Amino acid sequence: MRVAVIVSKVVLTVMGTWLALLLVIAFPALLPERWEYYLISPASVGLWMLSMLFGPVVVCWKLRSWIRTVPGDPPRR
């Protein structure tokens, strides 16, 4: 059961990170058309693609103490 809780927290964290990154890339569509090239340039799309790969890893690392805690377990020392 402990492993299932930890895996579900990791999956939730990864999906939340990807959702936030998808909203960031979709945001310029709401702005005027003349701004789109500056916000969605090839370099920014490349950085966005890299953040889709490495962003969840960084977020899971930052939230590792929350991911390891399972309700009902004794506190870790």
N, C-alpha and C positions, 0 to 999 in steps of 0.2 A: 504494500500500500504506500509506503514511504517513497518508493521509486516512482510510482504513478503520479503522486502529488508533485514531486520535483520535476518530472518530465512535463507535466501539464503547465507548470509555472514557466518553464523554459519556452514551451510552445506559445503560451500566451504573451510572453515578453517579445519573442521574435515576430509574431503576428502584429502586435501593437506597434513595434518599431517600423515594420514594413508599411503599415497603414499610415503612420505619421509621415513617412518618406513619400508615399504616394500622394498624400494631400499636399505636400510641399511642391512636388513636380506638377500637380494639377492647378495650383494657385495662380500661376501667370495667365491661365486661360481667362481669368476674370478681369484681367487688366487690359488696357487699350492695346490694340494690335501692334503699334509701333514699338512697344516695350518688350514684346515677346522675344525678339531676336537677342536682346541684351540679357534677358533672364534665362532663356533656353538656348544658349549657344552650345556648340559641340563640346566645349570644355566643361561647361556646367553639367551637361548630360553625362559626360564621362565621370565627373566627380560624384554625381548622383548614383551612377551604377556602382561605383566603388563603395559608396556609403550603403547601398543595398546589401553588399556582401559583408562589409566589416562593421556596419552599424549595429546589427544584432549581437555580434560578439562583444563589442564594447559595452552595450547596455546590459547584457547578461553578466559581464564581469563587474560592472558597477552595482548591480542588484544581487550579487551572489549571496549575500547574507540573508536577504529575503527569500531567495530561491531555496536555500538549504533548510530554512525553518519549516517544520511541518506541525500543524496544530495537534496537540496531544502528546507530543514528544517531550521528554525532559530537557531542560535547557542545556545547551552545549557549553563546555568550558574551554 
